[in-house]
Amino acid sequence: MKPFLFNLGLTIKKLLVRKKLSLNNNCTSMKKSEIKFLQGPQSRWKELTFSIKVLIEFIRGFRKLHFVGPCVTVFGSARFKEDHVYYKKTQQLSGEIAKLGFTIMTGGGPGIMEAANRGAKQVGGRSVGCNIVLPFEQFPNKYLDKNVNIRYFFVRKTLLIKYSYAFVVMPGGFGTMDEYFEALTLIQTKMLFQFPIIIFDTAYHKELIAHIELMKQKGTINAEDLKLCLFTDSIPDAIEHLKVNAISKFGLKHEKAGKSFWWLFERGY
């Protein structure tokens, strides 16, 4: 009698489990069929006008920056004042880079961007900026020879990368990391030539360095990818890195600027 009751109880338990699974599947199926999808594409007119606005932004940037020459773009925070050590280091490093003949390009704003443009100006170098139009805080700094105001971040990032033969990453926040990793990804995926990237101040970037090493250990990047960046605290080392991996590697020479054409809305440097 006992084995019979035991088997009966086991059979009932199995039936209840199957019923529960069946109900769950029905609920899942019912929920999927009742999904209210979010609003889809915008109007075709809005997409067309947005595309035209973006095209105009690109053309304005290309015409304005056509004669800036080979640039080194400096990324960094807008929040550091001129008495901060990061500001002073950026100013010094950018001055030395400008002496090599590079144009210093930045986002055109305050903080590290201002320090880089200021360093270039102080040694007689060229200084340009791609300023983003924001409702707060971001205004072109006073050390720019040439400046273009851009409304869209993705257009601005394209311009910062387009004219550069090297990138310098100074201490910064989310925006700086965004710009750094975009440039690094384009180089890693060979969508961009292997231009040098210099990460300055190893103390500030120690967690970033550790995380990149972790990515290598976990296999999400290759060991060769570590060679794409130079992490340093030394201005002479940074300058030597640029000489070898930008000037010599890409055969950069001192040349006269090309002729500008008024009908293309161009102006020489």
Summary of the structure (lengths in Angstrom):
residues: 269
radius of gyration: 27.4
end to end distance: 101.1
largest distance: 104.7
contacts: 802
relative contact order: 0.12
helix: 52%
strand: 13%
